[in-house]
Amino acid sequence: MSIIHVGRLSFVNSQSSPLQKKLRPRHISFMAMGGVIGTGIFKGSAETVSLAGPGVVLSYALAGLLLLVVMGAIAEMATVYPGLNMKDFIRLALGERISFIIGWLYCFMWLTVCVIEVIAAGSFLQFWLPEVPLWLLSLGCAALILAVNLMSVGGLGEFEFWLAGIKIAMILVFIVLGGCILFGVLPGAETPGLSNFTAHGGFFPNGWTAIFSALLVVMFSYGGSELIGLTLSETQQAEKVLPKVVKSFILRVVLFYTLPILVICGLIPWDTLSEQTSPFVQVLTSAGFKGAAHLMNFILITAVLSAANSGIYGATRMLHSMAASGEAPRVLGRLSSKGVPVNSLKLSGLVLVLGAMIAYVAQDNLFRLLMAVPGFVVLLVWITILLAQWKLRKNYPAEPSFKIWGYPFITWIAVICLSIIALLFLFDAQNRISIGVCLGVMAALLLCSFGLFKRGSRS
């Protein structure tokens, strides 16, 4: 293992890191999509539609533009600093203290996401097993995800590739099938046409400002895309691969959110959707495809398990990176013979088990309670990534082969927009408990950072 020295800071060179470099471009693309396409679209979409009606597609489009800037910033920095990952960029630009706080917040976010996903998986399983307690089904899903993450990174990447591939394929089938019903292509199917987009209050039934309220949930949905920035340590020639992956990734994510929601709002009145089950299942059932609803429920389960799988990967690799740089206990950096941060995985497993047991008390209400946590943290992480890119851009040691268009204006526009959305989170009464937890964790991390980095730190 070699060390990169930049100024007073030292970094583990990911080019010679003990982590196994077995992730291919298709792996990192699908792992990031696995983190993005999960509960947010399959279950959270019911909440976003209830907030803004069919016009919620604009919320997803706006968030997609912000995501494009963030992903572009990661790709740009990766071409200039090929031996570093996302957290290293933040540490280099903003100092050890900010890196420490954001790193632990990111782990906290991913573990919260994983709890949400396994609880969602358990709730989807209750479609078939209504008598089995939610906490028990969630615990079984957590055990499966932990077992998968014990595999080598190559096996994990391949597993996630196929798991994410199943849900992507089914989203495409859903879009095509729904489109055929909408436009009367399928014989015998009731064809609503475009009437549901204009009836029931119109395209913006709650006013155009509702698209900003929906952004609070949409940001949760898109969170996980930045996971690509952590795969750099396990990808060969990441500085060449990442820009190509980012260019195709953004369009896919936005289309896989906006098109299904347009189909959902077109086939079933937006104000009749229930938040108790997936809109996808509701649409197929109402259209008369009873068997298809069962198939779709299977896809939903694989989708949220895929998202949880990506989440565990993100949490364990961030913990490993922090342990290597002295921002987390060294024991969390220990690797198994397969290159898995085994102690970080044990810690993540403990959190998943506790989350499943909390579901014993809170039941499905835990989903709404926790969803604001990753949404808020994602905003902070994205803002920090953009600030890191802005600061490093002034003193790049080499000319980047990939640049963000419109710098620095587009970067600061994105920072301002993300900051405004973060403020909306703070003042949303429904998120008081979640945001209170986030602020409490941030305060504790800030106090810890003063103890760890008393001298020579840059904050």
Secondary structure, DSSP 8 states (H G I E B T S, - for coil): --EEEETTEEEE-GGG-SS---B-HHHHHHHHHHHHSSHHHHTHHHHHHHHHGGGHHHHHHHHHHHHHHHHHHHHHHHHH-TT--HHHHHHHHH-HHHHHHHHHHHHHHHHHHHHHHHHHHHHHHTTT-TTS-HHHHHHHHHHHHHHHTTS-HHHHHHHHHHHHHHHHHHHHHHHHHHHHHHTT-STTS---TTHHHHSTT-SSTT-TTHHHHHHHHHHHHHTTGGGGGGGGGGBTTHHHHHHHHHHHHHHHHHHHHHHHHHHHHHHS-GGG--TTS-HHHHHHHHTT-HHHHHHHHHHHHHHHHHHHHHHHHHHHHHHHHHHHTTSS-GGGG-B-TTS-BHHHHHHHHHHHHHHHHHHHHHTTHHHHHHHHHHHHHHHHHHHHHHHHHHHHHTT-SS--SS--TTTTHHHHHHHHHHHHHHHHHHT-GGGHHHHHHHHHHHHHHHHHHHHH-SSS---
